[in-house]
């Protein structure tokens, strides 16, 4: 099982009873079997296990830390919360206003209010470990809104707000916010999971009202259903007041070449000129995306989308009553235009009050009321979702009735067009497809189907093999494509694949597709031994003449671009098995940069001040906000698809910051560049990425810049936006150039970036 990685050398934290004997092996740790996320209020200390991830080795190490219950060090808080979506969410003014208006309408008299997060089951705790986008009671904003609403209400009884938050660093932050706003006596904070609340000791009776925000882009992914089920069973009165009141899922059928390329490798690679068959005929499911909804900023592809239906309602969820765990329904949708259905785009709309006067929607901007009521502002914490229609989609005609089977379980939705006939249910020779299937991210599927990328790789490897007869070639990353290509182009070469992420899955996949690609498995070996321990015995007494990487490391979907310098680290670790004249591909990496206008992204990360009347200034350092940072403190570099970040514009030429020479062992690097502003505007940050030079002549370069939509870039946001202009312009702007300095630390895999405007 892979854990998605967040940018930076992140850590996860788990809380254990100090008296509990516990030995944790990072290699065998299974979050699904581990259930400990509570803090001891009766003990003076508690044990924290900090999971540190090394981006250059892919290794994780658990470190035991002793912390006082009354305080968590700032050094512990910053790396965690700076890369969560808390800051983006709290900067969503439309969301904050909608919740405030609904709470003011709903909490009209003193009562018992409960503010809770999700039910912390083992499965959902794994989701929290993977995404770190959990909300729970958060900074206490909704709790304070409820307490204030009761203060202004007239009643004979006293009201009380109870906030349930299981995540200790956020509990500490919440208490700071409450204290700053004089709310510490009006909101009771309980550092427990909602299913751990005890009557008498924690709550004296069932709550009359529930305020909560436990929604992800799909609606259900943060545990909305089990949370509401447990709350209605154990914590709430019958027919309670709730904010939100209900949520509705909407969908729309679309045609989009871009979305098609993200999942249909079989039909896209058919147009390639390299004769490599990643998905041979009759084996269509063998490399695919996971059948699930994928969050995406669909407004970024609005001009490329052809709408094939009107928006339609799929499911409704009432927060004021207990939801069902599963449901299924059949929809009959009339096509408004002819075309090919490549995807179903979905979004949700909240009705926050009972009367239906306050709404919030995550719909794309092309959707009009009544299916989109709420916001046109860009935000990153909630996106639209895309469900891919398998294979090449389904052809439909205008006015045709399209039959869709929609279903959901506790955490996910799924959709199936009933006219579709699944292809390739079983592989040839009667083998079960599941044993050989590789699940890859949509962007990797698109890269493998891209003719330009494949041609560049074919040319680079063909040139490398000219005049050489390598006895052994090693694939250092998780690229099944490079493994097949080298094996096809050089039949006499022993191809050694490390597959650090896909491991045995990669080996089974190669076994399944080798015959269709004209390859003998005798010429391919997957090495399962740790790379740091490799000797010529592991390479079958052969020295490696050709070391290749894309680079692509499975599970690094959210990593910063320079974390793929893991290839350089591994090249160094493999030095003992390389021949004296071994050819390294890529031969070098080039760190590129560009000064950018990114108003939407910067606004989502800006420093918090007052939110709906509540001071949140104490949260900024912990949440990694931009602007007015303490001396010596830098905001984090974060990974984003620049083209999906709302409004953006390049303000300078693309320039080189530094180069990495892979022919030599890994070492510290630094670089400095001065660049002129090429366009007047407001600069919000610097986009950074790596261009991979595949050959020694620098004639074949794989760029991962902002114009390449299948790769994320690193973004260094400025503390404060800077107005810039080209020299000689009539704007009278002083800043017309900038200097950027960067240094790479091979011991941590981190990049330090400094800049100054001239």
C-alpha positions, 0 to 999 in steps of 0.5 A: 500500500502506498502512502501519498507524500506531501511536499517537504520532509514531512512527518506524521504524528501518532499519540500513545499512552506512555505506559503502553509497551510498543515497538514500531517497525517502519517497514511492517507498520500498517495504519489499518491495524493501528488504532491509537490517536488519543492524548493522556490528560492525566499524565505529565508526558505522552509519547509521540512517534514522528515518522520522518520521510527522506525524499532522496531515499524513499525511506521512513524512520520513526522517531520517539519524542517526549512532549508535555501535555500542556504544550507541543513545540513549535518545531513539531507544529510547523512542518505538519500544518504548513502543508495541510489545507487549513490555511486555504480553507480559512482564507475562503471568505465565501465559506466563512460567511455562509457558515456564519450566516447559517449559524446565526439563523439556526442557533436562535436561542441558548442550547447545547451545541456540538462541533465535531470532526469525523469518526476516527475509524482505522480506515479513516485514520489512514485517509488522514495520514495520506492527505493531512486535509482533515478538518475536525473542529479545526481552529474553533471558528464554527464553535465561536460562531455558535457561542456568539450566536447564543450570546445574542439570543434571548433565553432562560437557559445557559448554552454550551458549545463543545468542540471535539478535536482528536489532533493534539497540535490543532487542539493547542492551536484552537485553545490559543485562538479561543483565548485570544478571542475571549472564548475559552470559557464559552467553548469546551475543547475535548481532545478526543475522537467523537466516538470516545466522548463519555456522558457525565465526564465529557458531555452531560446530555445529548446536544441540541445542535451540530455544527460541522465541516467534514467535507472533502471535494467528493463530499464523503471522503473525510468520513461524513457518513460514519461521523453523522451516523455515530453522532445521531446514534450517541450524541444528538437529540432527535431531529437536531438543528444542524449546520449544514442542513443538507448537501446535494451531489450534482453531475454533468456528462462531458467530452474532453480530450484532456480527460480522455488522455488521463485514463485511456492508455490503450487507445492513446499509445496505439498512435505511438511510433515505438512499437512498445505495448504497455497495454497489449491487445486483449489486456486493457485493464493491466495498466489503469487508473483506480476507479474513483473520483479524482479532484480537479480544478475543472475551470482550468479546462473549461475551454476544452470541455464539450457539455453533453448534458444539463446538470443533474441531481445524483444524491442528497444527504440530510445532516439532520437525520441518520444517513444510510451507509450505501445507496444506489440509483439509476439515472436517465439523462437526456443528451443535449448534444452529440459526442463521446462521453469521456467523463462525468464531472461532479460537484456538491452544493450545501444548503446550510440553513433549514429555510434554504437561504444560505448556500455554498457550491463547488460547481465549476464556473460554467454552471449557472443557478440553481445548480451553482449558488455560492462562490466564483472564487478560486480555492484549493481545499475543495475542487470538482471531481472527475469520474472517468468513463472507461476506455474511449468513452461512450458515443451518444447522440443528441436527445439520446437517453443515457442510463447511469447507475450511481452508487455510494458507500461510506466514503466514495461515489461510483458511476457506470454507464449502462450501455458500456460493455467492459473490455478485457475482463481477463488476460490471455491464457486465462490469467486473472487480471488483478494479479498483474494490474498496475494502478497508476496516477492519471497524469502518469497514464497520460505521460505514457500515452504521450507521443512526444514524450515517448519519441524523446525517450526512444530517441535518447535510448536509441542514441545511447545504444549506438556503438555500444553493446551493454552487458547490463542496463539498470532501470533505477526507478519505477518505469516499466516503460523504460524496462520494456523499451531497453529490452526491445531495443537491445535483445542481448542486454540484461535489463535489471529493474529496481522498481522501488515502489511497485516491486513485485507488482512490476515483476508480475506486470512484465511477466504478463506483457513480455510475450506481446512485446516480443521479449523473453523474461530471461533478459529481465530481472527485478532486483528486490534487494535494497539498493544500498546493499547491491554488489556485482553478485546481485547484478549476476556478475555483470557491471552496469553499462547503462543506468536509466531513469525517467525519473518516476517514483511511485507514490511521489505524486505530491512531491516537489520537483527536486525530490526526484533527485532521488535518482542522483542519490541512487546513482551514487549508491549504485556506484560500485556496480557501475562500469568505468564508462557507464552511461547515465540517463538523464545525464543532468538536471537543470533547475528552472524558474520563472517569476509569476503572477499568482493572485488566487494561489497567494490569496489562498495562502495569505496571513489570517487576521480577522475571520468573521469577527474572530482574530486568527493572527496567532495561527499564521506561523503554524499554518505557514502563511505568506506575509510578515513572517518572523525574521529568519523564517521562510514560507514553505515551497509547495507543489502545485499544477500551476495551470490549475491555480486560477489566474496566473501569468509569467512575468519573466523569462524562464531562467536557469538557477543551477545544474545537477551533474549526474555523471558525478556522485551527489553533492551540495549544489548552489546557483545564482541568477539575475533575470529581467522582468519581461512583463509588468504586473504583480509578482506573487511567487516563483515557479520552480521545476527541473528539466531532465537532460537525457543525453550528453549532447543536451539535445533531448530535454524533458521539461516539467515546467508550467506548460507541461500539464502532467507535472507539478511545479514547486511554488515559492510564494513571496511574503508580500506581492511586489509590483514589477515592470519591464525596464523602460516601461511608462509605468514608472515601476522601480522593480525591473529585475530580480536575483534568485539564489538557491542551494540544494542539500543532499542530506535532506533533499531540500532546496533553499530559495532566496530572492531579491528585487532590484 
